[in-house]
Amino acid sequence: MRPAEQPRPRVLAILAALAFASAAPAQEKPPASTDLKPYTETIAGTDLKFEMLPIPGGTFTMGSAPGETKRKDDEGPTFTATVGPFWMGKCEVTWDEFDEYAFSKDIKRKQRENVDPAKLPATERAADAVTRSTKPYADMTFGFGSRGNPAICMTHHAAMEYCRWLSAKTGKTYRLPTEAEWEFAARGGASTAYSFGDDAGALGEYAWFVENAEKPMPVGKKKPNPYGLHDIHGNVMEWCLDLYQPNAYASFAKAGGAAKGPVVLPTAKEYPYVARGGSWDDDPDKLRSAAREASNPEWSVQDPQRPQSIWWHTDATNVGFRVVRPVQEQENLKGIRSPVVKGKGSR
């Protein structure tokens, strides 16, 4: 094209916007409150399905009271928090689901079937464009089993990117739960140490932990909490969206009144992020609804890569996650994605 015929910048901007609109999935329309019912999500192109359960949202006391057995300082001071309604995965994300994203099984399947990318729905094109994890140097299941088992060893960044992929693929907003959402859901309306009461002696009915498990166990085999969530106590710790700050609750409490949608947003730092619920490798106190855990570099001790992977924690065989879908996304979380970039962040 001769210089005189080049489109003007405004025209270029309009064309670019139209091209993006044709490739990007449509913005999800917030469902009506009357639509807050359980549903089953199917991952397109597969027979993989997972159940999402409604969590009504509300106001509750977050953290643990000073008298709670084996309470830690970072669980307080307690403060009043309000979360909106959302759906949460009935179970933790399994390897069956995570493998589709992490190892690009969906893309490889299309390549085998000679699928024309130009003929794919906008949701598929958007999902295919999401960055995938690098190949781990070892088998991240560590021989513990995969089918029906919770996915483990992924970093906070990898869990966030999975949610971004799932959102693109389904046209719905999926993400990690905030700490407040996680605790509200885990408590199931209870103010006791566990969703079923204060008696750790009953934990074996609801959870896999150090006294009855030697590895991650298949999801959904123990009793659920009052909201129907399985393994919310134990099996694997679950990533939350929040950057870990030991004094976060003091900041929220100091503000006064009910903290609406409290969250400590993730940064370019690779550590520390919050994991909740305790695991198969933990004592009962780590499984309490208010217990908090912070990721740290020891979770990647065996990783020989330099810089170490931003996708895999070689020593976090007790860490996984579950997804949430907000009914109406809070403003500071709209379009959120992991800011971590290999070699550019701070460990």
PLY file of the C-alpha trace (Angstrom):
ply
format ascii 1.0
element vertex 347
property float x
property float y
property float z
element edge 346
property int vertex1
property int vertex2
end_header
0.00 0.00 0.00
1.37 3.45 -0.92
1.86 5.91 1.99
-1.05 8.08 0.79
-3.40 5.09 1.12
-2.50 4.05 4.67
-5.47 4.05 7.05
-5.56 6.77 9.65
-4.73 5.85 13.28
-8.40 6.15 14.29
-9.40 3.73 11.54
-6.67 1.32 12.61
-7.90 1.50 16.20
-11.47 0.73 15.12
-10.34 -2.21 12.98
-8.24 -3.58 15.82
-11.17 -3.28 18.22
-13.46 -5.11 15.81
-10.90 -7.88 15.33
-10.52 -8.27 19.10
-14.27 -8.33 19.60
-14.66 -11.10 17.04
-11.99 -13.23 18.73
-12.83 -12.59 22.40
-15.68 -14.32 24.22
-18.71 -12.21 25.03
-18.76 -10.52 28.42
-20.69 -12.65 30.90
-24.05 -11.22 31.82
-24.46 -11.24 35.61
-27.04 -13.92 36.49
-30.15 -12.94 38.43
-30.15 -13.77 42.12
-32.95 -16.26 41.46
-30.51 -18.19 39.25
-28.26 -19.04 42.20
-28.72 -22.78 41.94
-26.28 -25.68 41.62
-25.09 -26.39 38.10
-22.69 -28.65 36.25
-19.99 -27.17 34.02
-18.67 -29.15 31.05
-15.26 -28.39 29.59
-15.85 -27.99 25.85
-14.38 -30.69 23.63
-14.20 -33.20 26.50
-16.45 -35.29 28.70
-15.01 -33.59 31.78
-17.59 -32.11 34.14
-17.49 -30.49 37.55
-20.21 -29.30 39.90
-20.61 -25.74 41.15
-22.61 -25.06 44.33
-24.29 -21.78 45.37
-22.86 -19.90 48.34
-25.35 -17.20 49.42
-22.89 -14.58 50.58
-23.43 -12.47 53.67
-21.73 -10.91 56.65
-19.68 -12.92 59.16
-16.90 -12.68 61.72
-13.64 -13.53 59.97
-10.70 -15.00 61.86
-10.54 -16.92 65.10
-11.32 -15.83 68.65
-8.38 -15.61 71.10
-9.59 -18.69 72.97
-9.69 -21.04 69.96
-7.39 -24.04 70.45
-4.02 -23.67 68.69
-5.00 -20.34 67.20
-2.20 -18.35 65.54
-1.67 -14.61 65.71
-2.28 -14.10 61.98
-5.88 -15.29 62.45
-6.74 -12.08 64.23
-7.93 -9.72 65.27
-11.33 -10.87 64.16
-13.27 -8.42 62.02
-16.61 -8.20 60.27
-16.49 -9.10 56.58
-19.14 -9.10 53.88
-18.96 -11.18 50.71
-21.36 -11.27 47.79
-23.05 -14.46 46.55
-21.02 -16.83 44.40
-20.69 -20.40 43.25
-17.85 -22.61 44.45
-16.55 -25.90 43.14
-18.10 -28.80 45.02
-14.69 -30.45 44.95
-11.09 -29.47 44.41
-9.86 -29.22 40.82
-8.68 -32.65 39.69
-5.79 -33.67 37.49
-8.35 -34.68 34.84
-9.39 -31.02 34.57
-6.02 -29.37 35.17
-4.20 -31.52 32.61
-6.43 -30.16 29.83
-4.92 -26.74 30.45
-1.45 -27.38 31.86
-0.35 -29.88 29.23
-2.33 -28.34 26.35
-4.38 -31.48 25.81
-7.17 -29.38 24.30
-4.85 -27.81 21.70
-3.15 -31.11 20.85
-6.53 -32.77 20.31
-7.54 -30.08 17.82
-4.24 -30.48 16.00
-4.73 -34.26 15.73
-8.22 -33.69 14.35
-7.00 -31.02 11.90
-9.41 -28.46 13.28
-9.28 -25.13 11.43
-8.55 -22.47 14.12
-10.43 -19.87 12.09
-13.63 -21.91 12.46
-13.39 -22.25 16.23
-15.86 -20.40 18.49
-14.56 -17.19 20.03
-14.37 -18.88 23.43
-12.05 -21.59 22.08
-9.80 -19.09 20.32
-9.55 -17.04 23.50
-8.76 -20.12 25.59
-6.08 -21.30 23.16
-4.36 -17.93 23.48
-3.87 -18.26 27.26
-0.27 -19.01 28.23
0.35 -22.62 29.25
2.72 -24.01 31.85
6.23 -25.10 31.03
6.96 -28.81 31.20
7.86 -29.87 34.74
11.18 -31.59 35.22
9.44 -34.48 37.05
6.04 -36.16 37.27
4.09 -33.72 39.45
1.69 -36.44 40.64
4.71 -38.07 42.34
3.00 -41.42 41.91
0.06 -40.47 44.12
-2.45 -41.00 41.32
-4.19 -38.71 38.89
-7.69 -39.74 37.79
-10.17 -38.28 40.25
-7.38 -36.99 42.46
-6.81 -33.34 43.27
-4.23 -31.61 41.09
-1.21 -30.69 43.21
2.13 -28.87 43.07
0.99 -25.96 40.89
2.03 -22.45 41.87
-0.37 -19.66 42.72
0.41 -18.20 39.28
-0.47 -21.49 37.56
-3.76 -21.76 39.45
-4.68 -18.21 38.44
-3.83 -18.90 34.80
-5.95 -22.07 34.85
-8.87 -19.94 36.02
-8.21 -17.47 33.19
-8.20 -20.34 30.69
-11.40 -21.80 32.14
-13.07 -18.38 32.01
-12.12 -17.93 28.36
-13.26 -21.43 27.47
-16.66 -21.19 29.15
-17.44 -17.50 28.74
-18.01 -17.31 32.52
-15.90 -15.63 35.18
-13.94 -18.22 37.16
-11.15 -17.38 39.58
-9.57 -18.32 42.88
-11.63 -17.44 45.96
-10.57 -14.53 48.10
-9.62 -15.48 51.65
-12.91 -14.00 52.85
-14.97 -15.98 50.32
-13.07 -19.16 51.16
-13.58 -18.80 54.92
-17.24 -17.85 54.55
-17.83 -20.94 52.40
-15.73 -23.23 54.61
-17.57 -22.23 57.77
-20.93 -23.00 56.21
-22.63 -20.64 58.64
-20.76 -21.94 61.69
-18.59 -19.91 64.05
-16.84 -22.98 65.46
-13.29 -24.16 64.72
-14.54 -26.50 62.00
-17.71 -26.38 59.92
-19.08 -29.30 61.95
-18.18 -27.98 65.42
-15.18 -27.69 67.72
-14.50 -31.40 68.25
-11.41 -32.41 66.26
-12.30 -36.01 67.13
-14.98 -35.92 64.41
-12.53 -34.72 61.75
-12.07 -38.19 60.23
-15.66 -38.13 58.97
-15.06 -34.96 56.98
-11.39 -34.83 56.10
-8.23 -36.55 54.98
-5.38 -35.52 57.27
-2.22 -36.90 58.86
-4.08 -39.44 60.99
-5.94 -41.20 58.15
-4.03 -40.51 54.92
-0.51 -40.86 53.53
-1.12 -39.05 50.24
-3.74 -36.92 48.45
-6.96 -38.89 48.15
-9.69 -38.95 45.46
-12.00 -35.97 45.85
-15.51 -36.12 47.26
-15.22 -39.21 49.44
-15.74 -37.57 52.84
-18.81 -35.87 54.29
-19.45 -32.35 52.94
-19.80 -29.20 54.98
-23.23 -27.47 55.38
-22.90 -25.86 51.94
-22.21 -29.23 50.31
-18.47 -28.66 49.79
-16.30 -31.76 49.99
-12.71 -31.72 51.31
-12.94 -28.09 52.40
-11.08 -29.37 55.45
-8.00 -31.41 54.51
-6.95 -33.45 51.48
-5.03 -30.56 49.89
-4.56 -26.97 51.00
-6.34 -24.63 48.63
-4.96 -21.51 47.03
-6.78 -18.26 47.71
-6.40 -15.16 45.59
-4.76 -13.11 48.35
-1.15 -12.17 48.84
-0.33 -13.28 52.38
0.08 -10.53 54.95
0.27 -11.61 58.58
-1.25 -8.33 59.76
-3.97 -8.04 57.09
-6.80 -8.54 59.56
-5.58 -5.68 61.73
-5.78 -3.38 58.71
-9.33 -4.47 57.89
-10.43 -4.20 61.54
-8.90 -0.74 61.91
-11.01 0.60 59.03
-14.14 0.06 61.14
-17.51 -1.28 60.08
-17.94 -4.32 57.85
-15.15 -4.80 55.30
-16.89 -5.34 51.96
-15.14 -7.88 49.75
-11.82 -7.70 51.66
-8.84 -8.93 49.65
-5.09 -8.37 49.46
-4.47 -8.28 45.73
-1.71 -10.44 44.19
1.48 -8.75 43.00
4.44 -9.65 40.77
5.95 -11.42 43.78
6.05 -15.21 43.59
5.65 -15.51 47.38
3.92 -15.50 49.80
0.32 -16.37 48.87
-2.44 -17.76 51.05
-3.43 -21.42 51.13
-6.33 -22.59 53.29
-7.96 -25.70 54.70
-4.99 -27.85 55.65
-4.06 -31.11 53.98
-3.51 -34.86 54.15
-0.10 -34.13 55.65
-1.31 -31.83 58.44
-2.38 -32.08 62.06
-6.00 -31.19 62.96
-5.27 -27.59 63.96
-4.15 -26.75 60.40
-7.58 -27.83 59.11
-9.55 -25.26 61.14
-11.70 -22.84 59.14
-9.62 -19.84 60.24
-6.16 -21.40 59.82
-3.91 -19.64 57.29
-0.80 -20.89 55.50
1.69 -18.85 53.49
3.64 -20.19 50.51
7.42 -19.87 50.61
10.53 -20.86 48.59
10.81 -24.17 50.49
7.87 -25.35 48.39
10.27 -25.49 45.40
13.45 -26.82 47.01
13.84 -29.72 44.55
13.38 -27.57 41.45
16.83 -27.55 39.75
15.92 -24.79 37.28
17.44 -21.33 37.60
15.38 -19.25 37.77
12.98 -21.70 39.30
9.64 -22.43 37.65
6.78 -19.98 38.09
4.42 -22.86 37.25
5.34 -25.74 39.57
6.18 -26.20 43.26
8.15 -29.44 43.41
7.67 -29.83 47.16
4.02 -28.81 47.49
2.36 -32.22 47.16
-0.23 -31.03 49.66
-1.37 -27.93 47.73
-4.18 -27.61 45.18
-7.20 -25.36 44.64
-10.88 -25.03 43.82
-12.62 -22.38 41.73
-15.34 -19.84 42.39
-17.64 -17.90 40.10
-19.02 -14.62 41.48
-22.63 -13.68 40.78
-21.48 -10.08 40.33
-17.74 -9.46 40.29
-16.45 -6.81 42.69
-14.86 -3.86 40.93
-11.26 -4.43 42.05
-11.32 -8.02 40.78
-12.77 -7.48 37.31
-10.42 -8.93 34.70
-7.85 -9.90 37.32
-4.91 -12.02 36.18
-1.60 -13.07 37.64
1.05 -10.31 37.45
3.89 -12.84 37.82
6.38 -12.98 34.93
9.33 -15.37 34.95
12.59 -13.64 35.80
10.92 -10.28 36.37
9.26 -10.67 39.73
10.62 -10.87 43.23
10.67 -14.15 45.05
0 1
1 2
2 3
3 4
4 5
5 6
6 7
7 8
8 9
9 10
10 11
11 12
12 13
13 14
14 15
15 16
16 17
17 18
18 19
19 20
20 21
21 22
22 23
23 24
24 25
25 26
26 27
27 28
28 29
29 30
30 31
31 32
32 33
33 34
34 35
35 36
36 37
37 38
38 39
39 40
40 41
41 42
42 43
43 44
44 45
45 46
46 47
47 48
48 49
49 50
50 51
51 52
52 53
53 54
54 55
55 56
56 57
57 58
58 59
59 60
60 61
61 62
62 63
63 64
64 65
65 66
66 67
67 68
68 69
69 70
70 71
71 72
72 73
73 74
74 75
75 76
76 77
77 78
78 79
79 80
80 81
81 82
82 83
83 84
84 85
85 86
86 87
87 88
88 89
89 90
90 91
91 92
92 93
93 94
94 95
95 96
96 97
97 98
98 99
99 100
100 101
101 102
102 103
103 104
104 105
105 106
106 107
107 108
108 109
109 110
110 111
111 112
112 113
113 114
114 115
115 116
116 117
117 118
118 119
119 120
120 121
121 122
122 123
123 124
124 125
125 126
126 127
127 128
128 129
129 130
130 131
131 132
132 133
133 134
134 135
135 136
136 137
137 138
138 139
139 140
140 141
141 142
142 143
143 144
144 145
145 146
146 147
147 148
148 149
149 150
150 151
151 152
152 153
153 154
154 155
155 156
156 157
157 158
158 159
159 160
160 161
161 162
162 163
163 164
164 165
165 166
166 167
167 168
168 169
169 170
170 171
171 172
172 173
173 174
174 175
175 176
176 177
177 178
178 179
179 180
180 181
181 182
182 183
183 184
184 185
185 186
186 187
187 188
188 189
189 190
190 191
191 192
192 193
193 194
194 195
195 196
196 197
197 198
198 199
199 200
200 201
201 202
202 203
203 204
204 205
205 206
206 207
207 208
208 209
209 210
210 211
211 212
212 213
213 214
214 215
215 216
216 217
217 218
218 219
219 220
220 221
221 222
222 223
223 224
224 225
225 226
226 227
227 228
228 229
229 230
230 231
231 232
232 233
233 234
234 235
235 236
236 237
237 238
238 239
239 240
240 241
241 242
242 243
243 244
244 245
245 246
246 247
247 248
248 249
249 250
250 251
251 252
252 253
253 254
254 255
255 256
256 257
257 258
258 259
259 260
260 261
261 262
262 263
263 264
264 265
265 266
266 267
267 268
268 269
269 270
270 271
271 272
272 273
273 274
274 275
275 276
276 277
277 278
278 279
279 280
280 281
281 282
282 283
283 284
284 285
285 286
286 287
287 288
288 289
289 290
290 291
291 292
292 293
293 294
294 295
295 296
296 297
297 298
298 299
299 300
300 301
301 302
302 303
303 304
304 305
305 306
306 307
307 308
308 309
309 310
310 311
311 312
312 313
313 314
314 315
315 316
316 317
317 318
318 319
319 320
320 321
321 322
322 323
323 324
324 325
325 326
326 327
327 328
328 329
329 330
330 331
331 332
332 333
333 334
334 335
335 336
336 337
337 338
338 339
339 340
340 341
341 342
342 343
343 344
344 345
345 346
